[in-house]
Amino acid sequence: MQTRSPNARRTPRHQLRVDAAGRQLAELRTQFSAELECAREQVAIVQEHAEASERYALRKLDQESTLFG
């Protein structure tokens, strides 16, 4: 008994569906990667703002303690 590969049983119509699904998957991966990169950039910006706010608050506290200390 000869074993056939799964690809050998595919009809042309089935292969078209598989190819279309592969293209759709590749497109979705590209879109996801772009959205993920955008989200990472936004997180980096928010982190920078938070760090700047923290530095500002610490400077203000230091100034107050110098004035009233």
ABEGO torsion letter per residue (X at the ends): XBBBBAAAABBAAAAAAAAAAAAAAAAAAAAAAAAAAAAAAAAAAAAAAAAAAAAAAAAAAAAAAAAAX
